């Protein structure tokens, strides 16, 4: 009996010791950031969905989606017969939809998309609004004065930030006619130089598919010939705050890629009006839809 009593006491004190150690052990700092800030934040997608018919420069041609074909049977894979389906993408360019342009797009001496550093992953997000001026002049371009006005309201732009320019140009997306317009909102060369040489941002982003509407694309030329990246085709900037948010940056890692299909997610404060927080919708497992995906021949994509 004494042996069992001693064994019981030993187990009891071992459990108490383990619990004490665990209670005294603080969470790693980054996990605390997740629990205290990121978990309750509001997440807003700033990315267009890629389809074969979204706006794209005519010089790139059209893209096409098709069901993946089994090379042995020459028939599309089928949920019922094969247990899965897959998609074949005939993409005319890596400059499609919401993008991250590496400098190698214009200058082969600088990094391609697969050579960008992992430190691009998350940054402070600045949103500078020019939509009111664009409403008066569809060809309006961000100026240094616009940037300075933002700084008077919110303080100096943090070094290493991502700066997105809100023009509301994307409100008409996915109208293919957008890509044919010669007048559209942009970012002036002086503004780009100020952001990079004076504020030392990581990169800027804009809603249209080009940086500026000058005949030589002078802003884009300066950026990419000098080793800077940029975001294009950004969406939903009316749903994020001008200051106080973060942005996550994701893109596929194509070897030698000269453009990047990008996914930008804004991480906004918990009290922000838009977005969704962790736990608000089913995540693991994800929720089943009321309607199943099926191939729509007319649209050339799967729909519900």
Phi, psi and omega per residue, in radians:
X1 nan -0.693 -3.135
X2 -1.099 -0.621 3.109
X3 -1.083 -0.798 -3.119
X4 -1.146 -0.675 3.122
X5 -1.120 -0.762 3.127
X6 -1.102 -0.741 3.132
X7 -1.090 -0.723 3.123
X8 -1.097 -0.747 3.113
X9 -1.120 -0.686 3.139
X10 -1.092 -0.778 3.122
X11 -1.106 -0.737 -3.127
X12 -1.055 -0.859 -3.103
X13 -1.186 -0.561 3.079
X14 -1.120 -0.758 3.113
X15 -1.115 -0.749 3.120
X16 -1.064 -0.742 -3.141
X17 -1.108 -0.771 3.137
X18 -1.093 -0.762 3.131
X19 -1.122 -0.661 3.131
X20 -1.146 -0.727 3.134
X21 -1.114 -0.777 -3.134
X22 -1.132 -0.682 -3.130
X23 -1.166 -0.598 -3.104
X24 -1.447 -0.245 -3.074
X25 -1.482 1.911 3.141
X26 -1.263 2.710 3.063
X27 -1.153 2.590 3.040
X28 -0.969 2.549 -3.034
X29 -0.924 -0.746 -3.114
X30 -1.201 -0.561 3.068
X31 -1.189 -0.582 3.060
X32 -1.130 -0.688 3.090
X33 -1.038 -0.749 3.122
X34 -1.103 -0.878 -3.075
X35 -1.125 -0.693 -3.013
X36 -1.550 -0.436 -3.043
X37 -2.210 -0.972 -3.004
X38 -1.225 -0.581 -3.093
X39 -1.168 -0.598 -3.104
X40 -1.704 -0.045 -3.133
X41 -1.191 2.899 3.063
X42 -1.787 2.278 -3.086
X43 -1.855 2.226 -3.108
X44 -2.187 2.201 3.136
X45 -1.400 2.238 -3.130
X46 -1.902 0.496 -2.943
X47 -2.148 2.363 3.016
X48 -1.365 2.574 3.015
X49 -1.372 2.334 -3.127
X50 -1.474 2.205 3.020
X51 -2.326 2.964 -3.136
X52 -1.188 -0.243 -2.982
X53 -2.007 0.267 3.129
X54 -1.292 2.824 3.140
X55 -1.023 2.376 3.096
X56 -2.734 2.575 3.107
X57 -0.993 2.350 -3.072
X58 -1.071 -0.442 3.129
X59 -1.167 -0.277 3.105
X60 -1.600 -0.297 -3.120
X61 1.376 -2.974 -3.051
X62 -1.769 2.800 3.079
X63 -1.961 2.866 -3.109
X64 -2.530 2.365 3.033
X65 -1.883 2.474 3.090
X66 -2.547 2.697 2.987
X67 -1.081 2.456 3.106
X68 -1.190 2.356 -3.089
X69 -1.699 2.367 3.002
X70 -1.245 2.045 -3.073
X71 -1.132 -0.323 3.133
X72 -1.439 -0.721 -3.081
X73 -1.747 -0.258 -3.073
X74 1.071 0.420 3.098
X75 -2.054 2.612 3.100
X76 -1.115 2.512 3.010
X77 -1.075 2.540 -2.998
X78 -2.337 2.374 -3.141
X79 -0.940 -0.792 -3.036
X80 -1.218 -0.754 -3.056
X81 -1.498 -0.752 -3.013
X82 -1.806 -0.256 -3.139
X83 1.525 -0.029 3.130
X84 -2.799 2.911 2.948
X85 -2.350 2.846 3.119
X86 -2.554 2.949 -3.065
X87 -2.175 2.394 3.025
X88 -1.722 2.185 -3.125
X89 -1.918 2.068 3.018
X90 -1.784 1.555 -3.041
X91 -1.674 2.213 -3.044
X92 -1.301 -0.305 -3.065
X93 -2.837 2.791 2.980
X94 -1.626 0.174 3.047
X95 -1.851 1.244 -2.987
X96 -2.407 2.252 3.078
X97 1.218 -2.528 3.080
X98 -1.301 2.220 -2.927
X99 -2.322 2.831 2.874
X100 -2.167 1.979 -3.121
X101 -1.516 2.050 2.974
X102 -1.420 2.742 -3.107
X103 -1.110 -0.383 3.118
X104 -1.132 -0.213 3.054
X105 -0.995 -0.583 3.136
X106 -2.080 -0.294 -3.058
X107 -2.443 1.904 -3.041
X108 -1.185 -0.167 3.138
X109 -1.417 -0.237 -3.124
X110 -1.781 2.952 -3.042
X111 -1.078 2.505 2.951
X112 -1.485 3.135 -3.035
X113 -1.085 -0.605 -3.122
X114 -1.356 -0.131 -3.107
X115 -1.802 0.027 3.100
X116 -1.226 2.509 -3.086
X117 -1.240 2.660 3.139
X118 -1.123 -0.307 -3.127
X119 -1.194 -0.120 3.053
X120 -1.221 -0.153 -2.884
X121 -1.006 -0.747 -3.078
X122 -2.590 2.380 -3.079
X123 -2.569 2.806 2.958
X124 -1.085 2.474 -3.100
X125 -1.946 2.203 3.031
X126 -1.934 2.311 3.068
X127 -2.109 2.038 3.138
X128 -1.817 2.067 -3.070
X129 -1.529 2.300 3.007
X130 -2.278 0.223 -3.005
X131 -1.085 -0.558 3.131
X132 -1.171 -0.671 3.118
X133 -1.276 -0.596 3.093
X134 -1.160 -0.581 3.107
X135 -1.087 -0.523 3.104
X136 -1.521 -0.540 -3.106
X137 -2.472 1.769 -3.096
X138 -1.030 -0.289 -3.114
X139 -1.774 0.289 -3.087
X140 -1.187 2.443 3.120
X141 -2.102 2.433 3.101
X142 -0.930 2.378 3.131
X143 -2.026 2.949 3.052
X144 -1.079 -0.639 3.118
X145 -1.078 -0.645 3.085
X146 -1.096 -0.716 3.132
X147 -1.150 -0.777 -3.137
X148 -1.139 -0.606 3.075
X149 -1.133 -0.702 3.077
X150 -1.071 -0.746 -3.112
X151 -1.182 -0.538 3.072
X152 -1.155 -0.537 3.126
X153 -1.430 -0.635 -2.929
X154 -2.145 -0.164 -3.075
X155 1.739 2.993 -3.065
X156 -1.120 2.416 3.104
X157 -1.110 2.294 -3.119
X158 -1.195 2.432 3.026
X159 -1.048 2.413 3.134
X160 1.473 0.057 3.139
X161 -1.276 2.858 2.899
X162 -1.806 2.273 -3.102
X163 -2.003 1.976 3.081
X164 -1.783 2.454 -3.097
X165 -1.845 2.011 -3.125
X166 -1.503 2.096 3.103
X167 -2.138 -0.265 -3.042
X168 1.169 0.255 3.046
X169 -1.010 -0.597 -3.054
X170 -1.312 -0.056 3.126
X171 -1.052 -0.449 -3.135
X172 -1.590 -0.040 3.119
X173 -1.085 2.398 0.217
X174 -1.830 0.679 3.117
X175 -1.015 1.989 -3.096
X176 -1.033 -0.394 -3.110
X177 -1.144 -0.348 3.115
X178 -0.962 -0.665 -3.063
X179 -1.275 -0.170 -3.105
X180 -1.694 -0.138 -3.061
X181 -1.332 2.360 3.121
X182 -1.611 -0.253 3.059
X183 -1.990 2.116 -3.118
X184 -2.749 2.762 -3.127
X185 -1.179 2.520 -3.113
X186 -2.555 -2.823 -3.136
X187 -2.240 2.167 -3.090
X188 -1.217 2.726 3.119
X189 -1.072 -0.707 3.121
X190 -1.076 -0.693 3.125
X191 -1.145 -0.721 3.120
X192 -1.096 -0.767 3.132
X193 -1.128 -0.680 3.114
X194 -1.099 -0.809 -3.110
X195 -1.097 -0.713 -3.072
X196 -1.507 -0.723 -3.032
X197 -1.557 -0.445 3.134
X198 -1.788 -0.686 -3.091
X199 -1.811 -0.225 3.036
X200 0.966 0.865 3.105
X201 -1.281 2.896 3.056
X202 -1.291 -0.992 3.020
X203 -2.823 2.900 3.069
X204 -1.912 2.926 3.069
X205 -2.517 2.702 -3.128
X206 -2.461 2.853 -3.101
X207 -1.380 -0.713 3.111
X208 -1.162 3.104 -3.079
X209 -1.640 0.015 3.023
X210 -2.368 2.749 -3.079
X211 -1.233 -0.686 -3.072
X212 -2.666 2.930 -3.089
X213 -1.833 0.300 3.089
X214 -1.212 2.705 -3.094
X215 -1.010 -0.537 -3.094
X216 -1.822 0.117 -3.032
X217 0.864 0.962 -2.981
X218 -1.067 -0.618 3.137
X219 -1.193 -0.829 3.116
X220 -1.093 -0.700 3.128
X221 -1.066 -0.785 -3.131
X222 -1.108 -0.779 -3.124
X223 -1.027 -1.003 -2.966
X224 -1.308 -0.479 3.075
X225 -1.344 -0.184 -3.136
X226 -2.010 0.281 2.988
X227 1.516 0.270 3.126
X228 -1.732 2.680 3.037
X229 -1.793 2.972 3.068
X230 -2.710 2.710 3.053
X231 -1.803 2.462 3.096
X232 -2.294 2.739 3.099
X233 1.161 0.581 -3.134
X234 -1.332 2.543 -3.056
X235 -2.172 2.869 2.959
X236 1.068 0.548 3.125
X237 -1.262 -0.209 3.038
X238 -1.354 -0.085 -3.086
X239 -1.939 0.235 3.105
X240 -2.260 2.658 -3.132
X241 -1.281 2.755 3.114
X242 -1.174 -0.461 -3.107
X243 -2.593 2.786 3.041
X244 1.658 -0.047 3.134
X245 -1.829 2.918 2.979
X246 -1.974 2.886 3.025
X247 -2.343 2.331 3.024
X248 -1.718 2.556 -2.976
X249 -2.241 2.006 3.127
X250 -2.252 2.595 -3.130
X251 -2.854 2.626 3.088
X252 -1.230 2.633 -3.001
X253 -1.809 1.258 3.099
X254 -1.291 2.303 3.122
X255 -1.091 2.143 3.126
X256 1.184 0.325 -3.087
X257 -1.147 2.418 -3.102
X258 -1.814 0.073 3.050
X259 -2.691 2.871 -3.105
X260 -2.397 2.099 2.953
X261 -1.177 1.993 -2.966
X262 -1.934 2.744 3.015
X263 -2.214 1.983 3.102
X264 -1.899 2.238 3.093
X265 -2.148 2.149 3.051
X266 -1.485 2.351 3.069
X267 -1.884 1.863 -2.988
X268 -1.827 2.838 3.120
X269 -1.006 2.673 -3.080
X270 -1.025 -0.511 -3.108
X271 -1.584 0.181 -3.134
X272 -1.230 2.616 -3.012
X273 -1.274 -0.452 -3.042
X274 -2.008 2.843 3.055
X275 1.746 -3.138 -3.103
X276 -2.338 2.538 -3.138
X277 -1.788 2.810 3.072
X278 -1.016 2.274 3.114
X279 1.638 -0.175 3.141
X280 -1.318 -0.527 3.106
X281 -2.234 2.677 -3.137
X282 -1.040 2.352 -3.104
X283 -2.153 -0.659 -3.083
X284 -2.627 1.657 0.087
X285 -1.384 2.792 3.035
X286 -1.283 2.759 -3.073
X287 -1.444 2.442 3.059
X288 -1.232 2.553 3.090
X289 -1.511 2.771 3.100
X290 -1.200 -0.536 -3.129
X291 -2.087 2.508 -3.140
X292 -1.443 2.662 3.022
X293 -1.143 2.487 3.034
X294 -2.628 2.725 -3.083
X295 -1.373 2.231 3.087
X296 -1.846 1.870 -3.073
X297 -1.104 -0.634 -3.101
X298 -1.160 -0.742 -3.134
X299 -1.486 -0.392 -3.135
X300 1.288 0.467 3.104
X301 -2.562 2.936 2.988
X302 -1.450 2.427 3.122
X303 -2.365 2.975 3.061
X304 -1.819 nan nan
